[in-house]
């Protein structure tokens, strides 16, 4: 019987240097996309995918994340006294939505190290990893799509996206063969190898790994076996390559649109598009944009 995925790990200990000076005192995961912090979009995706237990790997200066998902008695009392029922419901909804646990990553030693920090909280069971920098808009949540593949094969699954060759050197890239699944021949892949940030001429494909993973617990042992890579960081891609020696890993080219909200331009694009879709903002915002001398 294939074990159910009950937990999702959110690495959130990075320094957010691409958004300085805004992230000097504010975690990048708390940057608001319209009116919700980035990390909340990922948490909501996990919930919509049936994963209720959230583990957030934090670091120094990240207490705002804990405060966001905690109860705010003073704020709730104020909203209740002012009879702002809609706002009160939103605030309570944030603190009630998940069971959350926190673990510290004292040094930013890479994504693999951040995942390893969650080992004792995850235990000997499969789990998801969600990178909140990657905001994915999809009719069926991206993580749900990966979990469907995991439920069928009982193996690790990573999210894949086609990337233009000129941008491929910014990603982990897979060498993979397509696998028939659910009537499709071009979405699921059996991974043969992975290359971290290859030059365009050396990339084995145009399929890049995006920030959603479903992993078997053996990944923790693989993380402990690998050596630090560039910058002295422990890379999750290297651990996945180690795991590939003994376990199959699949990649799924998810249905949906991904915004790189860890990049300034990607963040701006996401803000505009998410705002345009809002029933309370979209119409007025669209009229404003039409007036701009672009």
CORLINFEN-V406588 format. One line per field, one symbol per residue. psi: psi as a letter, one per 30 degrees, with the letter a starting at -180 (. if undefined). A space follows every 50 residues. Layout:
BEGIN
psi = ???
END
This chain:
BEGIN
psi = kkkkjfkkkjkhglfhffgkfegefkkffgkkjcgklefeeeeeeeefgg jfjkjkjlakggfeeeeeglkjeeeeeeeeeghieeeeeeeeeefffljk lkkkjfkigleeeeeefgeeeeahllllkkjfejkjjkekkeeeeeeeee fefglkklklkkkkeffffglkkkjlkkkkkhglggekkkkelkkjilke ffkfagjkklhkkkklffeeeeeffllkbkggkjkeeeeeeeefffkkkl kkjlkakkkigfkeeeeeeeeeeeeffkfffeeeeeeeeffki.
END
